[in-house]
Amino acid sequence: MESHMIHITQRAHMSLTGLEKVISMEPELVEVETTADHLAIKGQNLHAEKLEKGELQLTGTIQGMLYSDKKGKKKAAAIAKRLFR
């Protein structure tokens, strides 16, 4: 498993490396697959400032994140939506 890195600045800017695939991107929920696992990012007014091979930069209000294994990504998305209402 390759590594990935997440850096959050004042809950308003997030940098993520180790990105493999963007599953969905909505203003309140971004779902991605990293080199490690599936990651759901919950927030408000989330917007991709930079999306390049292996890297994603988001702006907006970041409220939380939830990891799940790649096999359980649908279940994780449903849980994330309920947890972060």
C-alpha positions in Angstrom: 0.0 0.0 0.0 1.4 3.4 -1.0 1.1 6.3 1.3 -1.2 9.3 1.1 -1.2 12.7 2.9 -4.0 15.0 4.1 -3.3 18.6 5.2 -6.1 20.8 6.5 -5.7 24.5 7.1 -8.3 26.1 9.4 -11.0 23.7 8.1 -11.2 25.9 5.0 -8.5 24.3 2.7 -7.6 20.7 2.3 -4.7 19.1 0.3 -4.8 15.4 -0.4 -2.1 13.3 -2.1 -2.3 9.7 -3.0 -5.6 10.2 -4.9 -6.5 7.3 -7.2 -10.0 8.2 -8.2 -12.8 10.8 -7.6 -16.0 8.9 -7.0 -18.3 11.9 -6.6 -18.0 15.6 -5.9 -20.9 17.6 -4.5 -20.9 20.8 -2.5 -21.6 18.9 0.7 -19.9 15.5 0.1 -16.8 14.5 -1.8 -15.9 10.8 -2.1 -12.5 9.6 -3.3 -10.4 6.5 -3.3 -6.9 7.0 -2.0 -4.0 4.6 -2.2 -5.1 3.4 1.2 -8.9 3.3 1.4 -12.2 5.0 0.4 -12.5 8.5 1.9 -15.7 10.5 2.4 -15.3 14.2 3.1 -18.3 16.1 4.5 -18.5 19.9 4.4 -20.2 23.0 3.0 -19.6 24.7 -0.3 -16.8 22.2 -1.1 -15.0 23.1 -4.4 -12.0 21.5 -6.1 -9.4 24.2 -6.6 -6.9 21.7 -8.1 -7.4 18.2 -9.4 -4.4 16.6 -11.0 -3.0 13.1 -11.2 -2.7 11.9 -7.6 -3.6 15.3 -6.0 -6.7 17.1 -4.9 -7.1 20.5 -3.3 -10.5 21.5 -1.8 -11.8 24.7 -0.4 -15.0 25.3 1.6 -15.9 24.4 5.2 -14.6 20.9 6.0 -16.8 19.3 8.7 -15.5 15.8 8.9 -14.0 12.7 7.1 -14.7 9.1 7.2 -12.5 6.2 6.0 -13.7 2.8 4.9 -12.1 0.0 3.0 -12.6 0.0 -0.7 -15.1 -2.9 -0.5 -17.4 -1.0 1.8 -17.5 2.3 0.0 -21.3 2.4 -0.6 -21.9 1.6 3.1 -19.4 4.3 4.1 -21.1 6.9 1.9 -24.5 6.1 3.5 -23.0 6.3 7.0 -21.3 9.6 6.2 -24.5 11.2 5.0 -26.3 10.1 8.2 -23.4 11.1 10.5 -22.9 14.6 9.1 -26.4 15.8 8.6 
